[in-house]
Amino acid sequence: MNSKTLFIYDENETGYRFNDTHPFNQKRLVLTVDLLRKAGALPDSYVNAPTSASREQLLTVHSEEYIQAVEALSFPSPETAALHVAGKYGLDTEDTPFFPRMHEVTSMVVGGSIGAVEAVLSGAREHALHLGGGLHHALPSKGAGFCVYNDAAVAIEYAKRVYGARVLYIDTDVHHGDGVQWTFYTDPDVCTFSIHETGKYLFPGTGAVSERGDGNGFGKAINVPVEPFTEDASWLECFEEVLAKAAAQFKPDLIVSQHGCDAHAFDPLAHVHCSMDVYRDMPRFIHRLAHEHCGGRWVALGGGGYDIWRVVPRAWSLLWMELSDHPLIRELERKPDLALPKSWLDEWQPHSEEALPRTWLDPVTSWTPMPRREEIELKNRHTKELAMMYL
């Protein structure tokens, strides 16, 4: 394993919890960490706890008024005045309702992502992973899409202000990385790349290929909106070809990637039909780009993922094993049917309503091909060409 790789985690991050029935369930962090430990892939020496972001750090992206609203709504019983403005700040919706200790817990999430950037840009570590992060929908003065503070945007801003870094942000979540894009839409030193299901059918409704940045940032926003029911080959074709060209042109000092794993066929909140193969292949491709273009400097964050039993632990474990160059990730190339640790399956199967997968990767040869596969692939190829028009 690469000893210069950092895993940022604190079980207290599971306190980022809206309510008992909300699909954003950070129990997936516990499941992932347990899977990695039972696989022998996460020694304690690689793990650091996050520290909270300061108010000054939050203010580099979020407005003072918004932070005050978040703080006021974080009490167990918020005052009437705070409740009256919750809607103005997007914190009274079904998607993003306020919850106790919201400011405290989300500040820790932001601090974890800043800590990952600091570890990498200071030279202390080569790569860093913060799975509690990736809250990419939050806007400067509004919560949205399960996201209160935008840790990715604050961490990128930290990289710029403290280290003068040019940052390539890569968003693999099935939902468009809108909050990060809009934060840096006119910034020539941040290139945002997002591959996602088209906003014609999916939240947040943005991320069209025509969104390319504005002013000095024109050309630095790159979107690849794919069709519903896209499968592995087409997703990876679009991802790799556009991203390779973007990275070569932009020449980043740092890559920050967001690894929502909700493009998987099992995910209940989207319509893309990818398998676990893409969650092995995308990190491998980003890893290569980091070493080709920015001396290996790579910070990876979590993100969406709503099948917390069958998808998220495997996908995020594959990400960590790629980051840390664990032997298991290479063994999967020779043994694609490699089994998950029996101890992990025995521990968690009693808690899952679905049968847990027995292997790291999915048995895709037994999956029924999607109808209209050729038509979907042709549409995605056309989108890919449009995305590369100015690269």
N, C-alpha and C positions, 0 to 999 in steps of 0.2 A: 504493500500500500504506500501511497505517496504521503509521507509524514508532514508535508507542508500544506495539508488540507484541513480546513476547520469546519466543524459541524456546530452550529449555534442552536441551542435548544434549552428550554426550561418548561417543565410541565405546567407551570402557572400560565403559559400562553394559551392553554385550553380554556382559560377564563374568558377568552374572546368568544362569547356565546350569547346569541340573541334570545333564544328561548328553547324549550325542550322539543318543539316540533319543527324548528327551522332547519333547512337543508344544509346550512353551513355549520358543520359539526367538527370541531377541532379534536374530537376523540381520534380522528385519523392520524394526528401527530403521535399519540401514544401507540397506536397500532403499528405505525411505520417504524418508530424507534425500537419497539419490541421485536419486530421482524428482523431488523438489521442486527440487533444484539443476538438473537437466537441463531442467525446465520453466521455469526462471528465476524461481522463486517463493521462494527462500530465500537472500537476500544474507547474506554473512558478518556484516554489521553487526547482524543480528537475533539472532545465536546467542551464547549464554553457556554455559560449562561449569558443571555442578553442583558444589557443595562438599558434603562429607560432613556428615550430621547429627551433633550431639554426643550423648554418652551422656545428658545431661540432657534433651535433646529427645526421644530415644527413650523415656525413662522417663515422659514425660507420658502415654503410652499403654501401653507394654509393661512387664512386671514385671522387676525386677532378675534374678530367677532365670532367666527366659526368655532375657534378653540374655546372661547368662553361659553358658547352654547353647548358644546360637547361636555365641558366640565360641569355645567349646571344640570345637565340631564343625566349625569353619572351617579347622582345620589340615589339611595334606595327609594326615596319618595321625593321626586323633584318638585320644586315650588311651582305655583300656578304660572308665574311669568315665564319660566323656562318651558313649560308645556305649551304655552301659546305660540312660541317661536320655533318649536320642533319641526313643524312642517316647512317653514322657510328654509331650513337647513337640511331637508331630506331625511330627517331622523325620526319620522313617525310613520313610515311606510311599512308594508308587509315585508318587503325585502330587507330594509335597514332600520329596524326599530331600535330606539335607545335601550340601554340595559345598564344595570348597576356596575360601577367601577369601569365604565366604558373608556374614559379618558386614561385612567391608570394602565389598564391592560393594553390598550392600543398604543400608548406611548412606549410600552415595552416592546411591542412588535416593531415599531419604527426604529427603536434603538438597536434591536437585533440586526436589522438590515444595514443601518449605519455602521455597526460594529463589523459586519462582514466586509463592507467596502474599506474601512480603515485597516483591517487585517491584511487585505490584499494590496492596497496601494502603498501601505507603509513598508511592504516587503516582508512582513512577518510570515505571511502565508501566500501560497500561489493561487489556491482556489478556496472559496468559502461557500457554504450552503446554509440558508436560513429558511427552513420549511414553514415556519410560522408567518413569514412575510408573503408578499405578492398581492397586496390589497390594491389592485390596479384601477379600480373604478372611482375611487374617491376624488373629488374635485377640490379646488382651493377653498371654496366656501359651501360645499355640499357633500353629504354622504350619499352613496348610491351603490347598488349592486352588491350588498353585503359588506361594503367597505366604508370605514369611518375616517381614518387617516390614510394617506397614500404613502406607505413606507417606501415603495420603489422610487417614487418621485423625490422624496426627501433624501434618500440615499444617493440618488444620482446628483442631486443638487449639492450634497456634501462632497462628492467626488470632484465636482467642478470647482467649488469655492475653495476647498482646502488643498487640492492637488492640481487644479487646472487641467483636469482630465477631459478628453473627448470620450464620450460614452456611447456605445452601441447597445441599445435596449432591445432585447428579443423577447417577444410575448407569444407563448405557445398555447395559451388558454383558448378554449373554443369560443369564448366571448371576447369581443374586441377590447384591446387595452386602451380604452378611451381616456381615462384620467391621466395616464402618463403621456399619451400623445398630445392632449390639449395643453398640458403644463409646459411642454417644450416645443410647441407647434411653430414658433418663430425663432427657435434657438439653433444656430448653425453648428453648435458643438455637441448636440445630442441627436442621434439618429434613432428613431423608433421604428421597429419592424414588428408587425403583428400578423400572424396567420390565424384565421378564425372562421367560424361559420358565418355566412353572409348575414348582414343585419336586416335583410328583407324579412327574415323569419325569427330572429333571435335578438334578445337584449344584448347591448344597449341600442341597437338600430343604427350604429355608426360603423366606421371602418371601411367605407367604400374605397375602391382603388383610386378614385379621383381625389381623395384626401392626401395631399402630398406635402403639407407644410405651407407656411406663408412667410413673406418678407425674406429675411436672411436665412430662414429655415426652409425655404422651398426646396423640395427634393429630399428632405431629411425625414419625412414621414412616409413610411412604406407599408401598404396594406395589401394582404392577399386574402380576400373573402372567398371561401370555397363554398360549394353547393352542399345542401343537406345530403346525407348518405354517402359522402365522400369516404373512400376506403384508403388503406395504407399507402398503396403505390402512388396514387394521385396526390395525397396529402404530402408525402415526402418529396415528390418531384417538385411541387410548388415551393415547399419550404427550402429545400436545398439549393435549387437554382437561383431563386431570387435572393436568398440570404447570402450566398457566396459572392454574388456580384455586388451586393450592398456593402458587405464587409470590406471587400477589396477596394472599393471606391472611397469609403468613408475613412478607413485607416484609424480605428479606435485605439485609445490607450487602455480601455477597460471594457469588458463585456458584462452587462447585467442582464440576466435572463429570468423570465417568469415562467414557471412550469405548472400551470393549471393542467390537470389531466382529465378534463371533462370532454375531450373529443373521443373518448373511448366509447365503443358500442354500448356498454352497459350503463353509461351515465344517464340519469333520468332527466336532466335539464337541457339537453341539446339533441341534435339529430344527425351528428356525424358518426361514422361507423368504423372507426379505427380500432386496431388491436394493440396489445401490449408491445408489439414490435416497434411502433413509432416512439414509445417511451424508452426504448433502448437506443434507437437510432438517432433521435434528435439530440440528446445529450452528447453522444459520440461525435456528431457533426459540429456542435458548438465547441466542444473540447478542442477539436482540430483547428477551428477558426481562431480560438483564443491563442493557441501556440503559433499559428501562422502570422497573426496580425498584432498581437499586443503582449508578447512575452509571457503568455499563459495566464494573464490576469483575468480571472473569471469569478463573478459572484452570481450564485443561483438562488432563486427564491421559490417559495411554494406558489399557491394560487388556488384556482377552483378545483373541484373534484368532489362529486356528491354521491358516488358509490364508495362509501368509506371502507367497506369490507373487501370487495373483490378487486377494486382498481387502485385506489390511492396508495395503499401500503406497498404494493408491488412496483407501481410506477415510480414513486419517490425513492424506493430502495434502489432501483436500477439507476436513477439519477445519481445518488450518493456513490454507488459503486463505480460509476464512470468517473465522477469527480476525483475519487480517492484512488483510482486505478486498482480496485480490489480484484484479486484473481477470479472471483466468481463471474465477473462481467465478461471475461475472456472465455471462461469455461462454457458459457451459454452459446458461444459461437460454434462450439463443437457438439454441445448437448442441448439443443433447443427445448427438449422435454425435461430439463432438470427440475427436480421436485423442490417444492418449498420445504422449509424445516418442519418436521412432524410435530415438534414441540409447540411451534407457533399455531399450527392448525388445531392441535388438541386444546390449546389454551383458549382460542377465540371462536371456534366453530359453535360452541353452545350458545354464544351471544348473538350470532348472525342468523337472520331469517333465511338468507340465501345460502346455498352450498358454496363453501369457499373453494376457489380454484386450487388444484393440487400442485400446479407447476408455475414457475416464474413467468413464462410466456403463455400465450393463448394457443390452443390447437386450431389455428386458422384454416388448416386444410379441411376441417370438418364443418366450417361455417358456410352457410348458404350465401352465395354471391348476391350482391344488391341488384335489384332490377334497374334498368337504365344505366348500367355501369359505364358503357361507352359514351353515352350522352353526357353524363356527369363529368367524366374525364376530359371530354372535349371542351366543355364550358370552363372547367378549371384551368385548362391549358391556355385558353383565351385570356382569362383573368391574369394568369402568370405573365403572359406577354405584355399586357397592359401595365402591370406592376413594374416591369423592367424597362418601360419605355424611356425613362429619364435617367437610367442608371448606366 
